Amino acid sequence: MRINSFSFRVRYAETDQMGIVHHASYVPYLEMGRIEWLRAMGISYRAMEENGIILPVISLQINYKKSALYDDMLTVETRLKQLPMVRIEFEYAIYNEKRELLAEASTVLAFMDQSKNRPIKCPDFIMEKLKA
């Protein structure tokens, strides 16, 4: 499946007193990677929500390999694990500027009808873009 890369610089607020990125800061990094992956595929998260489709995270796993530091330039590589049904699964790798692997992660999200608060299958307009 297609890989999308997204780079950004670590902000001071994301670190502890020693200048090391706090473990909880990685969760938003994954979200940024996922949203940019969808955007690169021509899928707008905002448009999905405006159409009553939400994607709550139902599973999250992160394996930390090496510390990221304040002011590091990080790259999040995101890929779709397989074509989705009701669930959509992403895998991530986070690297620093030296291309050292800092973390590997995976998330599972569920397509949900916001008004009914019920799971739904992946909408056709999303599946078409993923298969293109």
SETORKE-14259 format. One record per residue: x, y, z of N, C-alpha, C in turn; residue number from 0; residue in three letters. Coordinates in steps of 0.02 Angstrom, whole numbers, plus 50000, padded with zeros to 5 digits. Layout:
REM SETORKE-14259
<<X, Y, Z>, <X, Y, Z>, <X, Y, Z>, NUM, 'ALA'>
...
REM end
This chain:
REM SETORKE-14259
<<50042, 49940, 50000>, <50000, 50000, 50000>, <50044, 50063, 50000>, 0, 'MET'>
<<50017, 50117, 49976>, <50052, 50180, 49968>, <50077, 50208, 50035>, 1, 'ARG'>
<<50138, 50233, 50036>, <50167, 50264, 50095>, <50167, 50340, 50085>, 2, 'ILE'>
<<50147, 50376, 50136>, <50151, 50449, 50135>, <50198, 50472, 50191>, 3, 'ASN'>
<<50240, 50521, 50175>, <50286, 50549, 50224>, <50266, 50619, 50242>, 4, 'SER'>
<<50273, 50636, 50305>, <50256, 50701, 50331>, <50310, 50721, 50381>, 5, 'PHE'>
<<50341, 50780, 50372>, <50395, 50802, 50416>, <50376, 50865, 50454>, 6, 'SER'>
<<50405, 50871, 50513>, <50392, 50929, 50557>, <50447, 50932, 50609>, 7, 'PHE'>
<<50452, 50989, 50642>, <50503, 50999, 50693>, <50472, 50992, 50763>, 8, 'ARG'>
<<50507, 50958, 50809>, <50483, 50948, 50877>, <50481, 51016, 50913>, 9, 'VAL'>
<<50424, 51030, 50943>, <50416, 51092, 50982>, <50435, 51081, 51055>, 10, 'ARG'>
<<50455, 51134, 51088>, <50477, 51130, 51157>, <50422, 51101, 51202>, 11, 'TYR'>
<<50360, 51119, 51190>, <50303, 51096, 51232>, <50293, 51021, 51229>, 12, 'ALA'>
<<50322, 50987, 51179>, <50314, 50915, 51171>, <50367, 50875, 51210>, 13, 'GLU'>
<<50412, 50911, 51244>, <50468, 50878, 51277>, <50463, 50883, 51353>, 14, 'THR'>
<<50503, 50842, 51386>, <50508, 50846, 51459>, <50566, 50893, 51477>, 15, 'ASP'>
<<50582, 50897, 51540>, <50634, 50943, 51563>, <50702, 50927, 51533>, 16, 'GLN'>
<<50713, 50866, 51511>, <50777, 50846, 51482>, <50780, 50857, 51407>, 17, 'MET'>
<<50726, 50884, 51378>, <50724, 50897, 51306>, <50707, 50836, 51265>, 18, 'GLY'>
<<50683, 50782, 51298>, <50663, 50721, 51264>, <50588, 50723, 51251>, 19, 'ILE'>
<<50567, 50704, 51191>, <50496, 50704, 51174>, <50459, 50656, 51221>, 20, 'VAL'>
<<50407, 50682, 51253>, <50366, 50643, 51299>, <50329, 50589, 51260>, 21, 'HIS'>
<<50323, 50530, 51290>, <50292, 50474, 51254>, <50221, 50490, 51228>, 22, 'HIS'>
<<50184, 50530, 51265>, <50115, 50547, 51243>, <50115, 50592, 51182>, 23, 'ALA'>
<<50169, 50626, 51168>, <50171, 50670, 51109>, <50170, 50632, 51044>, 24, 'SER'>
<<50186, 50568, 51046>, <50186, 50528, 50985>, <50115, 50516, 50958>, 25, 'TYR'>
<<50065, 50516, 51002>, <49996, 50504, 50979>, <49974, 50558, 50929>, 26, 'VAL'>
<<49983, 50622, 50943>, <49966, 50673, 50892>, <50009, 50667, 50829>, 27, 'PRO'>
<<50071, 50644, 50836>, <50113, 50634, 50776>, <50082, 50583, 50730>, 28, 'TYR'>
<<50055, 50529, 50760>, <50021, 50478, 50720>, <49959, 50506, 50686>, 29, 'LEU'>
<<49922, 50547, 50724>, <49862, 50577, 50695>, <49880, 50622, 50637>, 30, 'GLU'>
<<49933, 50662, 50644>, <49954, 50705, 50588>, <49973, 50663, 50528>, 31, 'MET'>
<<50009, 50608, 50540>, <50028, 50565, 50485>, <49968, 50535, 50450>, 32, 'GLY'>
<<49919, 50513, 50489>, <49859, 50482, 50461>, <49818, 50533, 50421>, 33, 'ARG'>
<<49809, 50593, 50447>, <49770, 50644, 50412>, <49806, 50664, 50347>, 34, 'ILE'>
<<49872, 50670, 50349>, <49909, 50688, 50289>, <49907, 50631, 50238>, 35, 'GLU'>
<<49907, 50568, 50261>, <49901, 50511, 50216>, <49834, 50514, 50180>, 36, 'TRP'>
<<49780, 50526, 50218>, <49713, 50531, 50188>, <49710, 50589, 50138>, 37, 'LEU'>
<<49738, 50646, 50158>, <49739, 50705, 50114>, <49775, 50690, 50049>, 38, 'ARG'>
<<49832, 50655, 50053>, <49870, 50638, 49992>, <49830, 50591, 49947>, 39, 'ALA'>
<<49784, 50553, 49976>, <49741, 50508, 49936>, <49679, 50545, 49910>, 40, 'MET'>
<<49673, 50609, 49926>, <49615, 50648, 49903>, <49554, 50640, 49948>, 41, 'GLY'>
<<49566, 50618, 50010>, <49511, 50608, 50058>, <49517, 50661, 50112>, 42, 'ILE'>
<<49466, 50702, 50118>, <49465, 50755, 50168>, <49431, 50730, 50232>, 43, 'SER'>
<<49468, 50733, 50287>, <49439, 50713, 50351>, <49381, 50759, 50369>, 44, 'TYR'>
<<49389, 50822, 50353>, <49336, 50871, 50366>, <49273, 50853, 50327>, 45, 'ARG'>
<<49281, 50837, 50263>, <49224, 50819, 50221>, <49190, 50756, 50247>, 46, 'ALA'>
<<49230, 50707, 50271>, <49199, 50647, 50300>, <49155, 50665, 50358>, 47, 'MET'>
<<49181, 50707, 50403>, <49142, 50726, 50462>, <49080, 50766, 50443>, 48, 'GLU'>
<<49087, 50809, 50393>, <49029, 50848, 50369>, <48976, 50803, 50340>, 49, 'GLU'>
<<48995, 50743, 50317>, <48949, 50694, 50291>, <48928, 50643, 50343>, 50, 'ASN'>
<<48944, 50657, 50407>, <48921, 50615, 50461>, <48961, 50552, 50473>, 51, 'GLY'>
<<49022, 50550, 50446>, <49066, 50491, 50455>, <49123, 50511, 50502>, 52, 'ILE'>
<<49131, 50473, 50555>, <49186, 50485, 50601>, <49230, 50423, 50605>, 53, 'ILE'>
<<49292, 50433, 50626>, <49341, 50378, 50629>, <49374, 50376, 50698>, 54, 'LEU'>
<<49340, 50350, 50749>, <49372, 50346, 50814>, <49427, 50292, 50815>, 55, 'PRO'>
<<49480, 50305, 50852>, <49533, 50256, 50862>, <49507, 50204, 50910>, 56, 'VAL'>
<<49514, 50140, 50891>, <49492, 50086, 50935>, <49551, 50045, 50960>, 57, 'ILE'>
<<49610, 50056, 50930>, <49670, 50021, 50953>, <49731, 50062, 50933>, 58, 'SER'>
<<49780, 50064, 50978>, <49841, 50102, 50967>, <49899, 50064, 50998>, 59, 'LEU'>
<<49953, 50055, 50960>, <50013, 50023, 50986>, <50073, 50062, 50963>, 60, 'GLN'>
<<50119, 50077, 51009>, <50181, 50111, 50992>, <50239, 50073, 51023>, 61, 'ILE'>
<<50290, 50060, 50983>, <50352, 50031, 51007>, <50407, 50084, 50999>, 62, 'ASN'>
<<50432, 50107, 51055>, <50484, 50159, 51055>, <50552, 50128, 51047>, 63, 'TYR'>
<<50592, 50155, 51001>, <50658, 50128, 50987>, <50714, 50173, 51011>, 64, 'LYS'>
<<50705, 50238, 51002>, <50756, 50287, 51019>, <50721, 50354, 51032>, 65, 'LYS'>
<<50750, 50395, 51076>, <50718, 50458, 51094>, <50723, 50510, 51039>, 66, 'SER'>
<<50669, 50546, 51031>, <50669, 50607, 50990>, <50682, 50665, 51038>, 67, 'ALA'>
<<50715, 50717, 51012>, <50736, 50773, 51054>, <50706, 50838, 51029>, 68, 'LEU'>
<<50706, 50887, 51074>, <50683, 50955, 51055>, <50720, 50979, 50993>, 69, 'TYR'>
<<50683, 51008, 50947>, <50707, 51038, 50885>, <50727, 50987, 50832>, 70, 'ASP'>
<<50720, 50922, 50846>, <50732, 50872, 50794>, <50682, 50881, 50737>, 71, 'ASP'>
<<50703, 50868, 50677>, <50658, 50864, 50620>, <50637, 50791, 50614>, 72, 'MET'>
<<50573, 50778, 50624>, <50547, 50710, 50622>, <50508, 50698, 50557>, 73, 'LEU'>
<<50509, 50636, 50535>, <50469, 50616, 50478>, <50426, 50556, 50499>, 74, 'THR'>
<<50362, 50563, 50488>, <50315, 50509, 50501>, <50297, 50478, 50434>, 75, 'VAL'>
<<50311, 50414, 50427>, <50291, 50377, 50366>, <50230, 50336, 50385>, 76, 'GLU'>
<<50177, 50345, 50347>, <50113, 50312, 50360>, <50094, 50270, 50301>, 77, 'THR'>
<<50069, 50210, 50315>, <50044, 50168, 50261>, <49982, 50131, 50285>, 78, 'ARG'>
<<49938, 50118, 50237>, <49878, 50079, 50250>, <49899, 50005, 50251>, 79, 'LEU'>
<<49878, 49969, 50302>, <49897, 49899, 50307>, <49862, 49855, 50255>, 80, 'LYS'>
<<49797, 49868, 50246>, <49757, 49830, 50197>, <49695, 49871, 50181>, 81, 'GLN'>
<<49661, 49853, 50127>, <49599, 49888, 50111>, <49549, 49880, 50169>, 82, 'LEU'>
<<49515, 49934, 50186>, <49471, 49931, 50244>, <49403, 49899, 50230>, 83, 'PRO'>
<<49373, 49876, 50284>, <49303, 49854, 50283>, <49266, 49902, 50329>, 84, 'MET'>
<<49254, 49881, 50390>, <49226, 49926, 50441>, <49283, 49959, 50479>, 85, 'VAL'>
<<49339, 49925, 50483>, <49399, 49951, 50516>, <49450, 49971, 50463>, 86, 'ARG'>
<<49490, 50021, 50481>, <49545, 50042, 50438>, <49608, 50042, 50482>, 87, 'ILE'>
<<49661, 50008, 50457>, <49722, 49999, 50496>, <49781, 50034, 50462>, 88, 'GLU'>
<<49816, 50073, 50503>, <49876, 50108, 50479>, <49937, 50084, 50517>, 89, 'PHE'>
<<49994, 50085, 50483>, <50059, 50071, 50513>, <50102, 50133, 50503>, 90, 'GLU'>
<<50146, 50146, 50551>, <50187, 50206, 50551>, <50259, 50190, 50569>, 91, 'TYR'>
<<50304, 50230, 50543>, <50374, 50230, 50564>, <50393, 50304, 50572>, 92, 'ALA'>
<<50425, 50319, 50628>, <50447, 50388, 50641>, <50523, 50389, 50642>, 93, 'ILE'>
<<50551, 50435, 50601>, <50623, 50440, 50594>, <50647, 50511, 50612>, 94, 'TYR'>
<<50710, 50516, 50632>, <50740, 50582, 50640>, <50777, 50601, 50576>, 95, 'ASN'>
<<50812, 50658, 50577>, <50847, 50683, 50517>, <50902, 50635, 50494>, 96, 'GLU'>
<<50930, 50597, 50539>, <50983, 50549, 50521>, <50954, 50484, 50495>, 97, 'LYS'>
<<50889, 50481, 50489>, <50852, 50422, 50465>, <50856, 50364, 50516>, 98, 'ARG'>
<<50865, 50382, 50580>, <50864, 50332, 50633>, <50792, 50319, 50652>, 99, 'GLU'>
<<50773, 50256, 50658>, <50705, 50237, 50676>, <50694, 50253, 50750>, 100, 'LEU'>
<<50645, 50296, 50764>, <50630, 50315, 50833>, <50571, 50276, 50861>, 101, 'LEU'>
<<50523, 50261, 50819>, <50463, 50225, 50843>, <50428, 50192, 50785>, 102, 'ALA'>
<<50396, 50137, 50801>, <50351, 50103, 50755>, <50283, 50100, 50789>, 103, 'GLU'>
<<50230, 50107, 50750>, <50164, 50109, 50781>, <50111, 50082, 50733>, 104, 'ALA'>
<<50054, 50068, 50762>, <49996, 50049, 50721>, <49933, 50074, 50756>, 105, 'SER'>
<<49884, 50090, 50715>, <49819, 50110, 50741>, <49765, 50074, 50702>, 106, 'THR'>
<<49710, 50062, 50736>, <49650, 50035, 50705>, <49594, 50085, 50721>, 107, 'VAL'>
<<49558, 50105, 50669>, <49502, 50151, 50677>, <49440, 50118, 50648>, 108, 'LEU'>
<<49382, 50139, 50670>, <49319, 50112, 50645>, <49280, 50167, 50609>, 109, 'ALA'>
<<49253, 50150, 50552>, <49207, 50196, 50518>, <49141, 50195, 50557>, 110, 'PHE'>
<<49118, 50254, 50575>, <49057, 50259, 50615>, <49009, 50310, 50585>, 111, 'MET'>
<<48944, 50294, 50588>, <48892, 50342, 50570>, <48883, 50385, 50632>, 112, 'ASP'>
<<48899, 50449, 50626>, <48898, 50494, 50684>, <48829, 50502, 50714>, 113, 'GLN'>
<<48777, 50506, 50673>, <48709, 50517, 50699>, <48682, 50455, 50735>, 114, 'SER'>
<<48701, 50396, 50712>, <48676, 50334, 50742>, <48725, 50304, 50792>, 115, 'LYS'>
<<48786, 50331, 50792>, <48839, 50304, 50835>, <48848, 50229, 50825>, 116, 'ASN'>
<<48847, 50209, 50762>, <48851, 50138, 50743>, <48906, 50128, 50691>, 117, 'ARG'>
<<48941, 50072, 50693>, <48991, 50058, 50641>, <48958, 50050, 50573>, 118, 'PRO'>
<<48995, 50069, 50522>, <48973, 50062, 50452>, <49032, 50035, 50412>, 119, 'ILE'>
<<49017, 50008, 50353>, <49072, 49987, 50309>, <49104, 50049, 50278>, 120, 'LYS'>
<<49165, 50040, 50255>, <49200, 50095, 50224>, <49158, 50124, 50167>, 121, 'CYS'>
<<49145, 50189, 50169>, <49103, 50220, 50116>, <49133, 50209, 50046>, 122, 'PRO'>
<<49089, 50201, 49997>, <49111, 50187, 49929>, <49157, 50241, 49901>, 123, 'ASP'>
<<49144, 50305, 49917>, <49185, 50358, 49889>, <49257, 50355, 49915>, 124, 'PHE'>
<<49266, 50328, 49975>, <49333, 50319, 50003>, <49366, 50258, 49971>, 125, 'ILE'>
<<49329, 50204, 49966>, <49356, 50142, 49938>, <49378, 50153, 49865>, 126, 'MET'>
<<49340, 50193, 49828>, <49358, 50207, 49758>, <49426, 50242, 49755>, 127, 'GLU'>
<<49438, 50290, 49799>, <49502, 50325, 49799>, <49559, 50279, 49821>, 128, 'LYS'>
<<49546, 50234, 49867>, <49598, 50188, 49890>, <49617, 50137, 49837>, 129, 'LEU'>
<<49569, 50118, 49796>, <49581, 50068, 49744>, <49611, 50099, 49680>, 130, 'LYS'>
<<49606, 50165, 49673>, <49629, 50200, 49612>, <49705, 50196, 49605>, 131, 'ALA'>
REM end
